[in-house]
């Protein structure tokens, strides 16, 4: 699996199962994900790569955005994705 910065993922396990996040940073076994609300650019959530599922959608240039703008864009993008997913079901 290829984990890329700005990629959408869902949590497969844990209390946050099925929650949508966006990858902020990648390490060997872990990724740092954000949702723009609880987990922001300044406070990302560390997730084991085994516990997330990649969604083939991504945002670009997230490393270059100012923190406040990034957090709002992340919230908007996740909300749009979740709305489309609900409408498709």
Residue pairs with C-beta under 8 A, 6 or more apart in sequence:
1 49
1 54
2 54
3 9
3 23
3 26
3 31
3 49
3 54
4 23
4 26
4 58
5 23
5 24
5 25
5 26
5 62
5 63
6 22
6 23
6 58
6 59
6 60
6 61
6 62
7 22
7 23
7 54
7 55
7 57
7 58
8 20
8 21
8 22
8 54
8 55
8 57
8 58
8 59
8 77
8 78
8 81
9 20
9 21
9 22
9 23
9 31
9 33
9 47
9 52
9 53
9 54
9 55
10 18
10 19
10 20
10 21
10 52
10 53
10 55
11 17
11 18
11 19
11 21
11 47
11 51
11 52
11 53
12 51
12 52
12 53
13 51
14 51
16 45
19 35
20 35
20 55
20 78
20 81
20 82
21 33
21 34
21 35
21 39
21 45
21 47
21 52
21 78
22 33
22 34
22 35
22 36
22 58
22 59
22 62
22 74
22 77
22 78
23 31
23 32
23 33
24 31
24 32
24 33
24 34
24 41
24 44
24 62
25 31
25 32
25 44
26 32
29 48
29 49
29 50
30 46
30 47
30 48
30 49
31 46
31 47
31 49
31 52
32 44
32 45
32 46
32 47
33 39
33 44
33 45
33 47
33 52
34 40
34 41
34 44
34 45
34 71
34 74
35 45
35 74
35 75
35 78
36 70
36 71
36 72
36 73
36 74
36 75
36 76
36 78
37 71
37 75
38 45
39 45
40 67
40 71
41 67
41 70
41 71
42 67
55 81
57 81
59 73
59 74
59 77
62 70
62 73
62 74
65 73
